């Protein structure tokens, strides 16, 4: 049986979406389990969810005692469900908070396979969904506990349903209720997760299709009346509750302090030139990079085909929206990658020209070599001898994915080239995210501090007095792992904590004020462990010392009275 006939067999009925979801699961799950909590967004989201579980307040989003009014509540509710179902908030197991992201990636891959099958064919739909699920961008977002993978999943579900409605109109058929239901559910959940992003993707695609086709009557089949009621029923209750609970402060902060700065300039230094996302697409779409040139050519030469037209109307407006946006982060364009994956999959249906094969081969080999170099750099900069096996494995697999895909593509076997590159690329991603990176200890200071506190029995969960006082280091990952009550303070505050019998974590820059304050209290520093490494969030080298708590000695008369009271 040939590879093409096997793909035909695997793509029948629901096999195609299920196979694509399995690809996303394999690509994301190992890293989800192995990777320590990440800074900064992931740990902020996870900590806010943990506080919801602790307090029972599922409306107001907080990080410690500070309101976190940036994104809607959807992802926090999803994380709360998976933590309740599979873990416990006291355990602080980050993998439980990541499960919605993995499910979002699986949903994106399955939905794309389902939607693309209607406009292209089942085999091409299977390939499109598998390409999306295997991309380094989506499979990496699948292991991070924040909004983007689930946003991609819900948006792709809405777009896949829209594709099926569009395909049914072209065939003169009536769209089923479940398809339109999927469209509105996708849009509603996307809005509850990240506000207007999913809506804008769908609206821009529909406008582009209406302009291109010069007709929009087919959109009446979307069930606007009951669909808008469903949308309102899902999104408005929390919107009203948060408005009342915060006296409207949520919307002022979400729009004025989060959205507006993104529109005005590069928020928090996250800026880039026009073309930023296009420049990064060969890396982020790996291991399917070898098909990028073919996808672009197909988009032009076959633009009058309904499936290609739909993919272009999905991809181009979304891509332009994020290229125009002054604030740029690599994951912003993820909701448009479904359209790109459709074009890539459609490109393998026919022989590729020599130019696109050569360009695709060079790109594939280059990205494979680049990822191999990143693995080697990580080992040289942050690794030890024990990490060498992961470095070699990750580098060889990444290089093999790029080069093997390139060689097979040049031999005119685009399907075989894609499948080979995908298998090796997924293995490389697993080696990087589940093997090499988690073992680069200097990058994970919070994990090392938490382990040192546990080993010295100074962690509150070990029975020691708490909360832990921390000065000079305020990364959310440490708060998530040590608990909501963790005290971020000054050197003097850390000395007070020690005097109260609580442990303190002191960064080198705060060590002198800490020791001076300790001396004034008549106490001697009692360091028990030191952790050194790189704070990758700001690029600073850090040296953190853990000090044992030592309650201040009572005056003799008070000590005698205390003894009598006992």
C-alpha positions, 0 to 999 in steps of 0.5 A: 500500500502506497503512502498516498493510499494510506492517507486516503484510508486514514482521512475517511470520516472522522479518522482525519480529524482524529488523526490530526488531533493525535499529531498535536497531542504527540507534539505537545504532551511530552513538553507539557509534562516536563517543562517547569513553570515559565515566566512571565505570562504562563505563571501569571495565568496559572497563579491567577487561576490558582487564586480563583480556586483558593478563594472561590471567586471566579469573576475577579481575576487577581495576581496576589493582591493586584487586579489582573484586568487584561484578558477575559476569564475564559482560560482561567475557567478552563484551567480551573476545571482541569486542575479540579479534575486532575490535580489539586490547587495546593499541589501547584502542578503546572501540567494541570493548568496546561491541559486546556492549551493542549486541548486547544491545539488538538481542537485546532488540528482536528477542526482544520482537518474537518473544515478543509476536507469540505473545500479541498478533499479529505486527504488534503484536510488530514494533511492540513490539520496535521501540518497545523498540529505539528508546527513548532508554533502551535506545539509550543503554545500547546505546552504553555498555560495561557490563552493562545493555543485555545484561542487558535483552537476555538477560532479555527473551529469557527473558521472550519465551520465557516468553510463547510457553510461556504462549501455547502453553498457552492454545492447548492446544499443546506448547512446542518445545524451542528455546523452553524452551532460549531461556528457560534460556539467557536466565536463565543469561546474565542471572545471569552478567551481573548476578546475580539481577536477571534471575531476579527479573524472571522469577520475579515475573512467573510468580508474578503470572501464577499468582496472577492465573490461579489455576493454574500447571500450564503452567509444567511445560512449561519443562523444569525438570530439564534447564533447571536443569542447563543453568543450573548448567552455565553459572553454577557453573564461574566461581562456583566458580573465583572462590570458590577464587581469592579465598578467598570474598572476591568474595562478601563484597564483592559482597554486603556492599559492593555489594548490601547498601548498595543495599538499605539506602539510596541508595548513593553518593548515588543515591537518589530517592523512590518514583515516581522511575522512573515520573516519568522514564518519559516521557523514557526511553521517548521517542519512544514517549512519546505512547503512554504514557497509552494503554498505561496505559488499555489495561492496565486496560480490557483486563487480561483479554486474555492478552497484556495480562495477561502484559505487566502481570505482567512490568511491574508487579512489576519496576517495583515492585521498583526503585521500592522499592529505595532506590538508584535509577539511571535504567537500573535499570528497563530489564528491565521496559521490554519489558512497557511496550513490549508495552502501548504496541504493543497500544494502537495496535490500536484507536482511542484515546479523546480524553483519552489522545490529548491527554495523550499529545500534550502529553507527546510535545511536552513531552519533545521540547521538553525534549530540544531545550532540553538540546541548546541548553544543551549548546551554550551551556555547553560548545560552540563555533561549530563545534558549532552545526550539530549543536546545531540539528540535534539540537534540531530533530529532537527537537522535530520528533519530539515535535510531529509525533507529537503532531499526528498522534496528535490526528488519530487516526492512532496508527500513523502518529504512532508511526512518524513520531515514532520515525523523527525520534526515532532521528535526534535520538538519533543527532544527540545521541550521535554529533554534538553530545555528542562535540564538547563538548570540555570534557566529555571531559578524559581524551580531551583529555589523551590527545590532548595527550600524543600530540601532544607525543609524551609518551604511552608508546604514542608511544615516551616513557618511562612510565607517565604520572603523574597527580595530582589527577585519577583518572577511569577513562577516563584510565586506560583510554586511557593504560594499566593502568600509569598512576600515580595519585599525589600532587604529590610523586610526580608530581615524582619521575616528572618526575625519572625522565624520565616525563611528569606530568599535574597538576591545579591544586589539586596544582600547588603541592606538585608545583612545591615538590617539583620545586624540591627536586629542583633541576628546573624545571617544563616545561609543554607543554600545558594542558587545562581543562573540567568533570569531569561525574562530580563537577561540578568544574571542572578545569585540568590541566597536562602536564609534560615529564619531565626526568631529574635531572642526575647529579653530575659524577663520576657523569656522567663514569663514565656516559660511560666506561661507554658 
